[in-house]
Amino acid sequence: MRENHFLFILFSLFWIFLGWLGFLSALAGFFYPFLFFTYLIVGISIIFYFLLRHRKKLNLSSDFLAVALFSLVIIIIFSFFTTPTIFTGRDQGSFSEAAIRLAQNHQLEFSSPVSKEFFQIYGPGKALNFPGFHYQKNGELISQFPLVYIAWLGIFYSFFGLSGLIIANAILLFLFLLSFYSLLRLYGKKSTAFLLLFFTIFSFSFSWFFKLTLSENMALTLFWFCVFSFVLFLKQPRALSYTAYLTTAFLLSFTRIEGLAFLLVGVTILFFYPQTRKFFQDKKFLKIFFPFLFWITIFSINIAKNIYFYKEIIKGFLSSYSPSLNTFSFWKNYPIYFGNELVIFFLYGLLGFFILGTIGIFFFAKQKKYSYLWPFFLAFPSLIYLINPHISSDHPWMLRRFVFSLLPLFIFYSVLFLDKLFRDQTRKIFAKLITLLLFFSLLPSFFYFIFFTENKNLLRQIENLSLSFSEKDLVLIDRLSAGDGWTLISGPLNFLYGKNAVYFFNPKDLDKLNRARFEKIYLIAPKKNSSFWKKELAEKNLIAREKYSLRAPRLEIKKETSILTFPAKKEEEINGIIWEITDK
């Protein structure tokens, strides 16, 4: 094993074990900063001791150090144009809220005076007033999303506050870039690996989703480090690369549901591949049975703790594939849907990679270079998203289905195929033209979005708005109070500024609440919804206490806009009224 690989695996495992520590601490309901601080101090001390003791033997290649430094600089630049996504209403806000709640309460479950009141109305199940959460039987809320990424964000929030959410994603992106580069170096030369890194950095999707707190960020890192260690193990079975693969694949299986399929494929290959079967002939308990017992134990605990996530997955699967009017309508209009998907790929400069990458995969299959297809085999289960991504078609949101496995996969095989073309003197000019075409196809979306940050400075305005209420007031939040349903201000008002704020959509719930528990009841709503609330709350006194105004940069896709057009950037201004609600 090369020294580069050895040190990189140790460095990556240092962070992956931190992810495991956070995940297990969350499952145990014992999520405290001193655990992670102790781990970091001990881990860093061991790494420094190892480096000092073996400094004469260690000789990192200049190209790897250059890639690490370049990646670090790029990620710092990306971070300057990132605002933590803590507004609830869409997945990224729910992940952030769950992580912050975990850091604050040291366990996954939590409640507040306002959540307890709405539990009396709705009981156990999906908490409609708290997007992304479910009520347990005891009235406490718990996230419906997988726990690994929540715990990862929670660790860094514990140390750095809201900036920790950006730092958490920055570490993940850094590890991904190094893993992706190292993987291609197992197959190609330095110049080819540099080209891969270049395409990856200038691909819009990675820099965009880096700005959002979505589990794809963690899955991206875990999956490609998993592929790297898997390929390294198949090439030369060693205990370290096997440990790296298994540790990462196990954690990935708890990070996203696709991780279960990736794990199944990987383990199947390992046990049927002749060269690795020899590795498992001795110490079977240590290499096979103990890891399996460990995984099944954690999986059982995770099922019990994170049951609502698995229920949502099963529900989504059944609604997608069970015979129904919606399913029939989808497949009837599938050619149009798939055509639109290709157009979106073209718009964001990705179509060329999917085409060339597919050609590359078939080329290596035809040449019977099966070792080149190992990354493809591992990623194979996620190819279903090319048929049906199971996500709303608004872009760039819909690209999240492709960003963690499929897009890197096709970039990887595009570059690997280009490497073969460059080696053929008769096709070298053709390869250069394709490379330039692919590169220039990436630039429009990259430069259109790279310096744009949604909801920049909005949180500061929400903090000022929070000063209008006391901790004993009930604050009802209209869905469009901040302009759209994806930017609910009820979350940060509650978990950051300690107000009894809640997303409010059913006027009839007001009479079901024990209003005596609150000194005053307020409603925050935009002016355009004033007539709706006056009509629905006609039996109450609606007293306009003050006006409010919010400004935030947003992306907007209009129905009449061509699909070949990026979402429009706009500075949206929302004007509304803070109403006090009293009985007549």
N, C-alpha and C positions, 0 to 999 in steps of 0.2 A: 504493500500500500504506500503510495507516494506520501511525502511529508505534508504536502498541501492538503491532501484528502484527510489524513489523520488529524491535523490541527483543525480543519474546517468541521469535521464531524464532532470533535470535542466541543468546539465553540457552539455549534448548533444544538448539541445535546444539552449544553448548559441552559439554553433558553427553553428548550422543549421540556426539560425536567421542571423548570419554573412553571410552565403551563400545567404540567401534571400536578404540581403542588397546589396551585390555585384551584384547579378542578376538584381535587380530592378534599381540599379545605372547604370548598363550597358545598360539596356533598355532605360533609361531616357537620356543617353548620358552625364551623370554627374558623372564620375567615378574618384573620388579624394581621396587620402590617408587620408585627415583630417576627412572624413566621417567615415572611418573604425577605425582610431585611437580614435576618440571620442567614437564610439561604444564600443571598447575594454576597454577603461578607465572606462566608465560608467558601463558596464557590469561586469567587474572584481570588481569594487567597491561595486556594489550591492551584488555580490556573497559573498565577504568577510564580508560585513555587516550582511548578512543573517546567515553566518556560526558563526560569533561571537555572534550574538544575540541568536541563538538556539544551541550553542555549547554543553550545558548540556543535551539537548534532543537527539542530534545526536550521533549515535554510529555505524559507518561503520564496517561491518564484516571484520575480518582479512583475510578471503579468497578473498574477492573482492579487498582489498588493495594489497594483494600479486599478484593477477592477473594483476592489473593495473601496478604495479612496474615491474613485469616480462615482460609484453607486451612492456612497455616503453624501457626497456633495449634491448630487441630483435630488436625493430624498430630502435634504435640508431645504433646497429650493422649493420642492413641492410643499413642504410643511408651511412655508411662509404664506401660501395661498390656500390655507385650509382653516375652516372654522368647525369646531366640534359639533357633531350632529346630535343635539340633545332635545330637539323638539319632537314630541310624540305625534303619532298619527300614521307613521310608516315605520318599517322594520328598523331602520338605523336609529331612530329615536327611542324605540322600545329596548333595543340592545343597550344603548347608553344608560337609559333609566334603570334597567335591571342591574347593570354593573355598579352604578352609583348607589342604588339601594343596598346592594350586597356589601359594598365598602362601608356604608353608613351603619348598617344593622348587623354586620358580621355573619349574616345568614341570608338565604335566598328568600325566605318568607318575610313579609312585612305587612303592616296595616297602618292606617291613619284614621283620625276621627271621621273624615268624609268617606273613606272607603268602607268603614264599618256601617255607616248609614245606608249606603247604596247596597251593601250586602243584604240588609234587611229587606230590600225590595226584590232583588234578583236571586239571591241565594247562590249555592255552589255552581260553578261552571264559568263560561266565558264572561269576563268582566267588560261589558260593552263600554262602560264609562272610563275604563283604563286600558286603552288599546295595547295589545301585546301581553296581557296578563289574564290569569284565571283565578277565580275564587276557590279556595279549598273549603272543606266542610266546616272548618273552625273560623271561617271568615277572613283568613289571611290571604293576601295576594301572592302569586308566584308566576314567574315568566313562563310563556309558552314556547320559548326558543331554546335551542341547545345551549348547554351550560359552559362549555369549555371557553368559548370566546367571551362570554359574559365575565367569567372569572379572570381571564387574561386582562380585559379592560379594567376590571375592578382592582387588580393589583396595582396598575399604574395610576389609576385615579387616587388610590390610597396615598401615593407618594407625591404626585404632582398636580392633583386637582384636575380641572378640565383639560389642561395641557397634556395630562397623562394619556388621554384618549388618542391624541395625535402621536405621542411618543410610542404608544403600544403598536399602532399601525406602522410607524416608521421602522421599528425593529423587525416586524414581519416582512415588510417589503424588502428590507436590506438582506435578510436571510434568503428570501425568494430569489433575488437577483444573483446572489452568490451560488445558490443551489442550481439555478438554471444554467449559469455559465459553466459550473463544474461538471454538470451532466453532459453538456455538449463536448467538453474537453475529453470525456471518455470515448468520444466517437470521432472528433475532428481536431483540426489544428487551431492555434491561437487566433489567427485572423478570422476563421469561421465563427469561433466563440464570441469574438468582439462584435461581429456582424449581428449575431443573435442578441447580444446585450443592447446594441444600438437600436434594433427594431423594437425590442421590448420596451425600452425607455421612451421611445417616441410613439408608441402605441397609446392612443388616447385612454383606453379602458383602464389601464393600470394606474395612471396618474389620477383618473377621475374617481374610481372606487376606493382609492387610498384615502380620499377625503371623507368617506362615509364609514360609519361604524357598522359594517355588515360582516357576517361570518365568512363570506367569501375571502376576505383578507387573510384570515387565519388558515382557511382551507387551501388557499393558493400556496402559502409557505409550506404547510405540512405535506401537501400532496407532492410538490416537486422535490423537496428534500427526501421524501419517501421514495420517489422514483430514482433519485440519485443513489441513495444507499442500497436500494434494491438491485439496480444495475451493477453497482460496484460489488455487491455480494455474489451475484450470478457470475461475474467475470472472475472473481477470486474469493471463494467463500472464507470469510474470517468472522471471528466472534464480534468484533467491533461494528462492522457494517451490518451484521445480522441484528445486533442489539439496536442499532440506529434505525433500521427499517421497522422492526417490530414495535419499538417504543413509539415511533412516529405514526405508524399505521394504526395502532391501537388508539392513540389520541385523536387521530383524524376520524375514526369511526364514531367518536362521541361529539365531534365538531359539526359535522353535517351528515345527513342521512345517506348521502352518496358514499361516505366513507366506509359504510358496511359492505357495499358492493366492491369497492376498491380492495378492501381487506380480503374478501372472499377470493377474488381473482388472484391477488398476489400470493396468498397462502397456497392456493391450488397449483400455481406455477412452481413454487418452491418445492412442493412435495412430489412433483412429477418430473422435474428437471434432473437428469442423471447426475450432473456434477454437484448439485446441492444435496442430493439424497445421501451421498457419502458423508456429508457434514453432519447429518442427523443420526447416523448409525450409532454413535456413542453419546453418552450423557443425555439420553432421550428425555428424562424427567426435567432436567434443567433447560433443555432447548425446546421442548415441545409441550409437555404436560403442565409444567409450572406456568409458562406464559398463558396457556389456554385457561387454566384455573383462575389466574389473576384476571384475565379479560372477562370471563363469564361472571365472576364475582362483582366486578365494577359495573358491568352491563346490567346486572340484576338490580344493584343499588340505584343506578342511574335511571332505569325504567321506573322504579318506585318514586324517585324524586322528581323526575322530569316527564311524568306520564302524559301531561297535557301536550307536550311537543309531539310525542308519538301518536297521540289521538288526532292531532291536527294533520299529521302526515298521512295517516290512514284515511281520514276523512277526505283530504285533498285527492288522494289516489283514487278512491272510490268514485268521487264526483267527476274525475277526468276520464275514467275508463268504463264506468257502468253505463248501460244503455239509458240514454235520456235525450230529451229534446236538444239540450245544449251540446251534448257530445255529438249527436247526429249533425247539428248545424256546423260544428267545428270541422268535421271531416268532409262535409259537403262543400264547404268553402276553403278547404285546405290548400288547393293550388294558389288561390289568391293570397292566403296567409303566408305560405312558404315564399311566394314571390316577393311579398312585402319584407319578409325577413332578409332575403338576399339583397334587396334594395338598401335596407338599413346597414347591412354589412358593407356594401359598396360605399355608402355615405361616410362611414367611419373608417374607411381605408382597410377593412378586414377581409373583403371578399377575395382579393388576390392571394392572401395567405391560406384561406380555406381551399382554394382551387389548387394552388401549387403544393400545399401540404398533402392534399389527397393524392396528387400525382406522385409525390415522394413516397407515400405509404405503399401505393401499388408498385412502384419501382423496386423498393426494397423487398417486397413480398415476391415479386417476379424473379428477382435475383437470388431468392432464398437466403437473404441475409437476416435471419430471424432475430439475431441479437439486436439489430437496429429497430426491431418492432416491439421490444419489451416495453418502452414507454407507452406505445399505442395500446398494447394489451391491458396495461394497468388502467388506462383512461377509458377503455372501451365502454364500460357501463354508462358513462356520461354522454355518449353519442346520442342517447335518446332525446337529449335536449335539441338536437338538430331537427328532429321530427316534431317534437312538441315541447317547447321550453317551459310550459306551465307557468306563465307569467303574463301580466298585462303588456300590451304591445307598445306602450309609450316608450320612446327612447330619449336619453340613453339608459333609462332604468332597465329595460329588458336585456341589456347586454350583461347584466350581473350573472345570468345563467351560464355564460360562456367564459367569463373572465378567469376563473380559477383553474380550469382544466383544459377545456377545448381550445380556447384562443392560444394559450401557450403551446399546446400540443401541435397545432397547425403551423405556428411560427417556427417551432422546433424542426418539424419535418420540411418546411419550406427552405430553411437555412441548410439543413443537412443535404437536401437535394441540390441546392445551389452549389454546395461544396463539391458534389460530384460533377456538376457542369463545369465548374472552374478548373477542375483537373483535366478536362478534355480540351485541348488547344483549339479544336475546331468549333467548340461551343462557348468559348470563353467570352467573346463579345456579346453573344446572346445572353449569357448569365449576367453580365454587367448591366445590360439594358433592363432585364427583369428586376435586378436589385435596385436600380434607380427608380423604376416604376413603382415598386413596392414602397420604397422610402418616401417618394413624393406623394403617394396616396395617403400616407399617415399624417402628413403635415397639416392639412386643413383642419381636421378635428382636434389635433393636439394643440395647435396655437389658438384655436377658437375657444377652448375650454380651460387651458392651463392656468391662466391668470384670473379666472372667474370663480368666485366663491358665493354660493347661495347663502342667504340669510346672514351675511356679514354684518356685524354690529347690532343684530336684532336682539341678542340676549341682553345687551346693556340697556336697551329700551324696555325690555320686560322687567328688568331689575328695578328701573324707575317706576314702572307701572305697579309693581308689587308694593311700593310704599303707600299706596292708596288704601291698603287693607291691613287689618290686624290679624293676629293668629287665631282670633276667636270668631272671625267672619267666615261665612260660606261664600265662595266665589264660583259661580256657574259660568262655564266658558262655551260660547257658541262655536260651532265647527269652523266657521269662516272668520273668527275674530282676528286672526293674523293673515287673512287673505285666502288660504286654501286649507283643505282638510288634512294635508300632509304636514302642516306646521302648527300643531296644537300647542298653545302656550300653557295649558293646564299642567303639563308635566313639570317643566322647570319652575313654575310658580309654586308647585308643591314640594318637589324633592330638592330644589336648590334654595328656595326662599321661604320655605316653611308655611305657606298659606294653604288653607283648606280649599284648594282649587280643584275642579273636576270638569271633564268634558260632559256637556249637558245637551241632550238631543230630544228627550221626551218630556214635554211640559207637564204631563200628568204626574210625573214622579215628584213634583214639588209638593203635592198634597200628601204624599206617602212618607215624606221625610219628617223626622223629629226636629222641627225647626227651633225648638226651645234650646237645643244644644248649642246654637250659634247666636251671637249677639245681633249680627246683621246679615242679610242675604243680598248679594249683588249678582248682577248678570252683565257680562262683558260681551257685547255684540256689535258687529259692523252696522253702519247706518242703513245699508241696503236690506238688512234683515229686521229692522225696527218694526215694520208693519206686521211681520209674521209674529213676533213676540207680543205685540200689543193685542193682536187677535187671540192668540193662544192663552195669554194670561190676562184676559179681559176681566176676570173676577178679582184680580189683584191690583194694588197700586203700583204702577211703574213710575218711579221718580228719577228723572235724569240728573244724576249727581255731578258728572263731569264728562267732558269729551276726551277721547284719546286718539292718538295718531301714531302709526307705525310705518316705518319705511324699511324695505328689504329688497336686495337684488334676487331675482328669481329667473328660472327658465320657464318658458311658456310654449306649449304646442297647441296651435289652433287647429280645429278640425278642417278648416278650409286650406290650411297650409300644405304645400306639396310634401310628400314623404321624403323627397330628396333635399329637404331643407333642415338645417340644424334648428333645435328649439331656440326661440328668440330670447335674447337677454333683455330684461326689463327691470327698472327700478320701480317696484310696486309700492304704492302708498295706500294704506288702509286707514280710513277714518271711521270711528265708531263712538259708542256711548256706553258709559258705565251706569247701569240702572240699579237703583235700590228697589228691592221688592218687599212690599209690606201688604198686610191684609187691609181691605177696605173697612 
